[in-house]
Amino acid sequence: MIIDSHCHLDKLDTSHYEDGFPGLIAAAQADGISQMLSISVDTENFEPMMRQIEALGVKSLDNFSVLEQQAQHPKVVAIGETGLDYFYQKDNIDIQQQAFLAHLKLSKHLKKPVIIHTRDANEDTLALLRSEADQSVGGVIHCFTEDWAMAEACLNLGFHISISGIVTFNNASALREVVKKIPMDRLLVETDSPYLTPVPYRGQQNEPKHVRLVAQYVADLKGVSLAELAEQTSKNFSQLFLKTFS
């Protein structure tokens, strides 16, 4: 069974399924997806998202820079998504750094791993991780697209690395070389759905069921079977996130 370690279930259009959201989940399960980690990106939509997914047993992760109370919800297993993005957002770097710092401190305080987004901000991301992250708690660099130097630095800090459908894109040859070097016991796969739909479905909405395509592609790069890749990444996911879940 395969785990989608990062998706945004509350942002998916489910109108093409006869029974809506349960149909989307059933489609993923029918394709061998055993678990999905649903990521919230703002505190305002946390409660509606929890109501949507809680009945189906989907686990959740939220953004807690404001409300520590939400981070203590019994089904919240990590802190984030947080981090630094200097590619799309260059005019609010100070605010990004302050928010990232707050999330790292909350992760350390609650002993829950942190999920990090970073793009074109390697130096500042690493500086904050080195000074503020709890390496015994760790976390994951999600949707990784950076170079091997960044990957190696994050691995040395105790972090996992998660690979999305970007790895299947024609222009992702450099990323594919990085994936080959990532240790199997520190690897995760994800969809980041509804974004970053893998080949051959680019242009369509991404869904958790497509994590199977990502997993197969990564398995081929690593020279292992899909079953082996699925077993190892599922084990990694459980060791990182589910130690806090009850």
N, C-alpha and C positions, 0 to 999 in steps of 0.2 A: 504494500500500500504506500501511496505517496502523500506527502504533506505539502500544502501550499502555505508557506511560512509568512506570507505578506499579501493581503488583498483588502480591498475596500468594499465590503459587501453592501454597505448602505448607499453606495454610489452607482450600483448596477441597475440597468434597465432589465426588468424581468418580464416585460409584457409579451415576449415571444414564447413564454411558457404558459401552458393552459392554466396551471395552478400557481403561477407567479413565483415568488421567492422559494417556496419549498421545491418547486420543479427545478430551479437552478441548482439547488443543493443536491437534489436527487441525481441530476445529470452528472455532477461532479463525482458523486459516490459511485455511479454506474461505470465511470471511467477509471476507477481505482484510486480516487482521492479520499483518503481516510479522515483527514483533519484539515481545517482552514483556520488561520489566525487573522481575525478581522481587525483592521487598523482604523482607529478614529483619528481625525486630524484637527478637531476643534472641540472644545468643551461644551458648546451649545448643542451639538448634535449627539453627544454621548448617550444621553438617556433614551432618545428615540432609537438609536442604533442597538442599544442593549435590549430594548423591548422586541425589536425585530428578530434578533438572533438568539435570544436566551432560550426560547422554547425549543430550539433545534439543537441546543448543546454546543453551539459554536463559541469558541473562546475569543476574548476581546483584549484589545490594547488601546490605551487612550493617551491623549496629550494632556499632561498635568502641570503645565507651567503655572497655572492659576489655582486650580483646586486640588489640593492634596487628598481631599476626601474621596474624590472619584478614583484615585489610584489605589485606594484600599478596598474597592469593590471586590468581593470574593472571587469573581471570575476574571479579574484583570491580572495578567501574567507578566506584564512588562511596562516600561515607560517609553513614550514616543508616539508617533514618529517625530523625531527632532533632528537638529543638525544645522549645517551651513550650506547654502547654495549661492555661490557668487556668479553663477552663469546666468540665471534668470533674475536674481535680486541683488543688484550691486548698490542700491541706494539706501539700504537699511542694515548694513553689516553690523553696526553696533547693537541694534535690536536683536538680530539673529544670534549674536554671540551671548547676549544676556539671557535670552530664552534657552539656548543650548546649555549654558552654565546651570540654569535653574533645574533643567531636566536631569543633568548629570548628578547634581546634588540630591535630587529627590530619589534617583536610582540608588545612590549610595545609602541614603537614609532608610529606604524601604527594602533594600536588598533585592530589588527586582531589576532584571537586565534591561538595557536600553536599546532601542532600535534607532539607527542613525541613517540619515540621508546626507550625503556629502557630494558636492560637485564643484570642481574648480576652486576648492577651498582646503586642499590637503594640509598645508602648513598649519593653518589655524585650527583645523579639526584635530590634528594630531597633538598640537600644543594643549588644547583643552582636555583631550583624553588623557594625556600624560599627567596633567596636573590635578584633574578632578574625577576621572572615572575610577570606579572600584573594580580592579582587575579580577578580584575573586568572584565578583558578580557577573561581569562581562556584558555581552550584548552582541549585536550583529550590525554590520554595515550592509544595509539592504540595497538591492538593485545596484550592485557594484559595477562601476564603469571606469574606474581609475587604473593606473598602471601597477606593475608588480611591486615597485618600491612602496607604494601606498598600501597595497595588500599585505606585504610582508611586515610593515610597521604595525598595522592593525592586528595581525596575527600575533605579533610579539607582545602586544598589549592585552592579549587574552580574548580578542573578539573573533566571532564567526563572520563569514562572508556569504552573502546570499546572491544568487544569480537569477536574473529575470529573463524574459523573452528577448531582450536586447541581444543576447548571445547568438541568436539565430539570424540577426540582421546581416545584410551583405557587407556593411561597413564596420563590422565588429571583429575584424581579424585580430587586432591587438588584444581585445578582451578575451578572445578564445585562447590566446597564448597564456594569458594570466590564469584562466580557469584550469589549464593543464597543470599548473604549479601549486594550486591550492590543496592543502592536505585534505584527504577525504573526511577526516574526523572533525573538520572545522567548516564544512560546506553545508549550505542550505539552498533550496530552490524555491522560487516564488513566481507569482504572476504579476503582482502589483495591479491586478484588475480593478477597474475596467481599462487600465492603460497598458501600453507596451505589448500588444498582442503579438505572439510569436508567428514566424513563418510556419505554415502557409496561409494564415488567417489575418495577416496585416490588413488594416483598414476596417476590420470588424471590432466589435466590443470584445475585450478580453474577459475571460471567466475563469474561475478556479479550475475547471476541468482541463484547461489548457496547460496547467503545470506539468501534466504528463509529457507534453511535447518538449518543455524545457528540460525536464529530467532525462528524457531519452537523448536529447542533444548533448547534454553535459556528460551523460554516461558514455556516449560515443567518443567525446573528446578525451575522457579519462581512460578509455580502453577497458571499461567494465560493463557488465550487463545492467540493464535497467533495474532488475531485481536487486542487485548489489547496491546500486546507487540509491534506490528507494529505501532499502533497509538502513543504510548508513546515515542518510540525511534525516530519516525519521528518528533514529537514535540520537542524532545531534540535536534535533528540535526538542525532544523530550528532556534531554539533559540540560539544555539551556533554559527552556521556558517552563516545563511542567513541574519542575521541582518546587515552584511557588504556587502550583494550582491544586486546589482540593475541592 
